[in-house]
Amino acid sequence: MKTKTISFLMPGGGGSPSGGVKVIFEQANMLAQDGYEVHIIYPVHTFIRRITLRNVVGTLKRYMLGFWHEAYKAKWFNLDPTIKEHKVFSLKYKNVPKTQFYCATSLETSYFLNNYPISSEDKLYYIQGYETWNVPEPYTSNSYKFQMKKIAIAPYLLEKIRSVGEDAVYIPNGFSFTEFGLDIPIENRNPHIAMMLYSSNNDIKRCSDSIAALKNVKDKISDLKVIMFGIPERPKDLPEWFEYYQTPDRKTLRKLYNSAAIFVAASRTEGMALPPAEAFICGCALCCTDIGGFGVYAIKDKTALVSPVFDIEKLASNIENLMSNVEKRISFAKAGNCLMQEYTWENAYKKFVSLLK
C-alpha cells in the first residue's frame, strides 16, 4: 500500500517554543508513528500584503542565519526522527515538497495553500486563533471562505467560521498526562502562591495586567509569592518576590505548576491556550480573562473566576478571592483537573487523521 504523505506549512521557523507550533508537532509525530511520511515546511517569509524594502532586508537576514545555523529547526521539541524539516524562501507551490495532503497552520499560510493546484479535499486549514494581529480584516474572515477542510480548536473559532457561511471540524488541543500530572495534593498547597506565563508580546498576552493585578494582591496578602516562567530574560523591573524561570524544561515546569495554587492569565485573545490547561492538569485553580481562548476549560464560577479584558482590579479581586477561600480554590482546581482528562492527544489525533481519509 502506498505511503500517505503530508506537509505542514508553518508561518516561520520552529526554533522558539510556541503553543501553536507544539500542537502541530504533536499531530505530526502521531502521523509519523502511524506510518505517514511527514514534512514540516518553514518559510523565510509569508508576506501576503505589500512588500517593503525593510521586509526584504529582514527576510534575507533571517534566511542566511537560518540556513547556516539551522536556527529554523525545532530543537526544543522531540520530533519523530522520520519527519523531514525544510527551509524554503516562501511557501509557493514550486518551493515545497510534493505530497498528497497539505495543512496550513496559520492565516498567512492559508493564502499560499489556497493557490496550490491540487484538490480542495487535500487541503487542510488548522485554525488556532482569530488572527487579526499581523494583518487587518477582512483577511482573516476571507481565509475562512477558502475551499479547504477547516479545523477549529475552540468553539468561539467555530462560531467565527460559521458566521461567514462556512463550517469546520472542532478539534480541541490535546495534552500529555505523562508530561503533566498531579504530584502534590491540591489540599496541601500554600494558597498564597500564584503562577503566570511571561511573554514579550504584551499586546496579546497582557502580562503587564497580570503583574499589576498581582502587585495589588500583594498589598493585601503580604506573603504572596509569584512563580513566573517564559522564553525572554527576566524583566528588569520585576519585583524580587517574583521568581523567574527562563525556558524551563518540562520536568521543571511540571514541578512549578505543582507548587502553585492559582494560575493567572490576562490575555486579550488566545486560540486554546496551553499553560492554563497544563496548570489545571497539575492541580492549580484559575483566574483569567473572559475570552473564547480560555473558555474551553475556564467555566465561570466552576473551574475559574473570570474578569473582563484589561480589568486589573477585577482580576486582582478574583485572585484574592481564591487565595482567601480555600474551599472554593480546592473545588475549582479539582473541577478543572477533572475536566481536562477528556482532552487527550489520542482524541485529537483520531479527529485529525479522519480528515485524511
C-alpha positions in Angstrom: 0.0 0.0 0.0 1.3 3.4 -1.0 2.5 5.6 2.0 0.4 8.7 2.6 2.3 11.9 2.6 1.5 15.3 4.2 3.2 18.7 4.5 2.6 21.2 7.3 3.0 24.8 6.2 4.4 26.8 9.1 4.3 30.6 9.5 8.0 30.8 10.2 10.9 28.9 11.8 10.3 26.4 14.6 13.3 27.4 16.7 11.4 29.0 19.5 8.8 27.3 21.7 5.3 28.1 20.9 1.9 26.7 21.8 0.6 26.7 18.3 3.7 25.1 16.9 3.6 22.5 19.6 0.1 21.5 18.6 1.2 20.9 15.0 4.3 19.0 16.1 2.2 16.7 18.3 -0.1 15.9 15.4 2.9 15.4 13.1 4.6 13.0 15.5 1.4 10.8 15.7 1.1 10.8 11.9 4.7 9.7 11.6 4.2 7.0 14.1 1.1 5.9 12.2 3.2 5.4 9.0 2.7 8.7 7.3 5.6 10.5 5.5 5.6 13.9 7.2 7.2 17.1 6.1 7.3 20.4 8.0 8.0 23.4 5.9 9.5 26.6 7.4 9.3 29.7 5.2 11.6 32.7 5.5 8.6 35.0 4.7 4.8 34.7 4.4 4.0 38.1 3.1 0.5 38.3 1.7 0.4 42.1 1.6 2.6 44.9 0.1 6.4 44.1 0.4 8.7 46.9 1.6 12.5 47.3 1.4 12.6 46.8 5.2 10.8 43.5 4.9 13.1 42.3 2.1 16.3 43.1 4.2 14.9 41.4 7.3 13.9 38.4 5.2 17.3 38.0 3.7 19.0 38.2 7.1 16.7 35.6 8.5 17.3 33.3 5.5 21.1 33.5 5.9 21.0 32.9 9.7 18.5 30.1 9.4 20.4 28.4 6.6 23.9 28.5 8.1 23.0 27.8 11.7 19.8 25.7 11.2 18.1 28.0 13.6 14.8 27.1 11.9 14.8 23.6 13.3 12.8 22.7 16.5 15.5 21.6 18.9 13.2 22.3 21.9 10.7 19.6 20.8 11.4 15.9 20.3 10.2 15.4 16.7 9.9 11.9 15.4 13.3 11.2 13.5 11.5 10.3 10.3 9.9 13.7 10.0 11.6 15.9 7.4 12.1 19.6 8.1 12.6 22.0 5.2 13.7 25.6 5.0 12.2 27.5 2.0 12.2 31.1 0.9 8.4 31.2 0.5 5.5 28.8 0.6 4.8 29.0 -3.2 3.9 25.6 -4.6 7.1 25.3 -6.6 9.2 25.5 -3.4 7.6 22.8 -1.3 7.8 19.0 -1.4 5.0 17.4 -3.4 2.8 15.5 -1.0 -0.8 14.2 -1.1 -2.0 16.5 1.7 -1.1 20.0 2.8 -2.0 21.7 6.0 -2.0 25.4 6.6 -1.2 26.2 10.2 -1.9 30.0 10.3 -3.7 32.8 8.5 -0.8 33.7 6.1 -0.1 30.1 5.2 -3.7 29.5 4.2 -3.3 32.2 1.5 -0.4 30.3 -0.1 -2.2 27.0 0.2 -5.3 28.4 -1.4 -3.3 28.9 -4.6 -1.9 25.3 -4.8 -3.2 23.5 -7.9 -4.5 20.5 -6.0 -7.9 19.2 -4.9 -9.6 21.1 -2.1 -10.1 17.7 -0.5 -6.4 17.5 0.0 -6.1 21.0 1.7 -6.5 21.4 5.4 -6.5 24.7 7.5 -5.7 24.4 11.2 -7.3 27.5 12.7 -5.6 28.1 16.0 -6.7 31.7 16.8 -8.6 34.7 15.4 -5.5 36.1 13.7 -6.0 39.8 13.3 -2.7 41.0 14.8 -0.5 40.8 11.7 -3.0 41.7 9.0 -6.3 43.5 9.3 -9.8 42.3 8.5 -11.1 41.2 6.1 -8.0 39.0 5.6 -9.0 36.7 8.5 -12.7 36.2 7.7 -11.9 35.9 4.0 -9.5 33.0 4.7 -12.4 31.1 6.3 -14.1 31.0 2.9 -11.2 29.1 1.2 -12.2 25.7 -0.1 -10.3 23.6 2.4 -11.1 21.2 5.2 -11.1 23.6 8.2 -10.2 22.8 11.8 -11.2 24.9 14.8 -9.5 24.4 18.1 -12.1 26.3 20.2 -15.9 26.8 20.0 -15.6 30.6 19.5 -13.5 30.0 16.4 -16.1 27.6 15.1 -18.6 30.4 15.5 -16.4 32.8 13.6 -16.1 30.4 10.7 -19.9 29.7 10.7 -20.6 33.5 10.7 -19.2 33.7 7.2 -21.3 30.8 5.9 -18.6 28.1 6.3 -18.0 25.2 8.6 -15.2 23.4 10.4 -14.4 20.3 12.4 -13.9 21.1 16.1 -10.6 19.5 17.4 -9.6 20.9 20.7 -6.0 20.6 21.7 -4.8 17.5 23.5 -2.4 17.2 26.4 0.1 14.7 27.6 -0.8 13.2 31.0 2.7 11.7 31.4 4.3 15.1 30.7 2.0 16.9 33.2 0.2 15.5 36.2 -0.9 16.0 39.8 2.0 15.3 42.1 1.3 17.5 45.2 -2.3 17.2 46.6 -4.4 20.3 45.9 -5.3 20.5 49.6 -1.7 20.6 50.7 -0.6 23.7 48.7 0.2 27.1 50.0 -2.8 29.1 48.8 -0.7 32.3 48.5 1.5 31.0 45.6 0.4 32.2 42.2 1.9 31.3 38.8 1.9 33.0 35.4 3.5 32.9 31.9 5.6 35.8 30.8 5.6 36.8 27.1 7.2 39.8 25.4 4.1 40.0 23.3 2.2 42.2 25.7 -0.4 43.4 23.2 -1.9 39.8 23.1 -0.8 38.2 26.4 -1.3 41.3 28.6 1.3 40.1 31.1 1.5 43.7 32.4 -2.1 43.4 33.5 -1.4 40.1 35.4 1.7 41.7 37.1 -0.3 44.8 38.0 -3.1 42.7 39.5 -0.6 40.6 41.5 1.0 43.7 42.8 -2.4 44.9 44.1 -3.0 41.5 45.8 0.5 41.8 47.4 -0.8 44.9 49.2 -3.4 42.7 51.0 -1.7 39.4 51.2 1.8 40.2 52.3 3.3 36.7 51.9 2.2 36.4 48.3 4.7 34.6 46.1 4.6 34.5 42.3 6.3 32.0 40.1 6.8 33.3 36.5 8.2 31.4 33.5 8.8 32.4 29.9 11.2 32.5 27.0 12.7 36.0 27.4 15.2 37.1 30.0 13.7 38.2 33.4 12.1 41.6 33.1 14.3 44.2 34.6 11.6 45.9 36.7 10.1 42.7 38.1 9.7 42.8 41.9 12.0 40.4 43.8 9.1 38.4 45.2 8.5 37.2 41.6 10.6 34.0 41.0 11.5 33.8 37.3 12.4 30.7 35.3 13.6 31.2 31.8 12.7 28.4 29.3 12.3 25.7 32.0 12.4 22.1 30.8 9.2 20.1 31.0 10.2 18.3 34.3 10.9 21.7 35.9 7.7 23.2 34.6 5.6 20.3 36.0 7.3 20.9 39.4 6.5 24.6 39.2 2.8 24.0 38.3 2.6 21.6 41.2 4.0 24.1 43.7 1.4 26.8 42.8 -2.2 27.1 44.0 -3.5 29.5 41.3 -2.6 30.2 37.7 -3.2 33.8 36.4 -3.7 34.8 32.8 -4.9 38.1 31.4 -4.7 37.7 27.6 -7.0 39.7 25.3 -7.1 36.9 22.8 -6.0 33.3 22.5 -6.7 30.2 20.5 -6.9 27.5 23.1 -4.1 28.5 25.4 -1.9 25.6 26.7 -0.4 26.9 30.0 -3.7 27.4 32.0 -4.8 23.9 30.9 -1.4 22.4 31.9 -1.8 24.2 35.2 -5.2 22.5 35.7 -3.7 19.1 35.0 -1.1 19.8 37.7 -3.7 21.0 40.3 -4.0 24.8 40.0 -7.2 26.8 40.1 -7.5 29.5 37.5 -8.1 33.3 37.4 -8.2 34.5 33.8 -9.9 36.9 31.4 -13.3 36.1 29.9 -12.2 35.2 26.3 -13.0 32.4 24.0 -9.5 31.0 24.0 -9.8 30.3 27.8 -13.5 29.4 27.5 -12.9 25.8 26.5 -11.9 24.9 30.1 -12.4 28.2 32.1 -16.0 27.5 33.2 -17.2 30.6 35.1 -17.7 30.0 38.8 -17.0 26.3 38.4 -13.4 25.9 37.3 -12.3 29.5 37.2 -13.0 33.1 38.2 -13.1 35.3 35.1 -12.7 39.0 34.6 -13.1 41.4 31.6 -10.0 42.0 29.5 -8.0 45.0 30.8 -9.8 45.0 34.1 -6.9 44.8 36.5 -8.9 45.5 39.6 -11.4 42.7 39.0 -8.6 40.3 38.2 -6.9 41.2 41.4 -10.1 40.7 43.3 -10.6 37.3 41.8 -7.0 36.2 42.8 -7.6 37.5 46.3 -10.9 35.7 46.5 -9.5 32.3 45.6 -6.5 32.8 47.9 -8.7 33.7 50.8 -11.4 31.0 50.2 -9.6 27.7 50.5 -12.6 25.5 49.9 -13.5 27.4 46.7 -10.0 27.2 45.4 -9.8 23.5 46.0 -13.2 22.9 44.4 -12.2 24.9 41.3 -8.8 23.1 41.0 -10.4 19.7 41.2 -13.2 20.5 38.8 -10.6 21.9 36.3 -8.4 18.9 36.7 -11.3 16.5 36.1 -12.5 18.5 33.0 -9.0 18.2 31.4 -9.0 14.4 31.5 -11.1 14.3 28.3 -8.6 16.4 26.3 -6.1 13.8 25.2 -3.9 13.8 22.2 -5.4 10.4 21.2 -8.8 12.0 20.9 -7.4 15.0 18.9 -5.5 12.7 16.6 -8.4 10.5 15.8 -10.4 13.5 14.6 -7.5 14.9 12.6 -6.5 11.8 10.9 -10.1 11.1 9.9 -9.8 14.2 7.6 -7.1 12.4 5.6 -9.2 9.5 4.5 
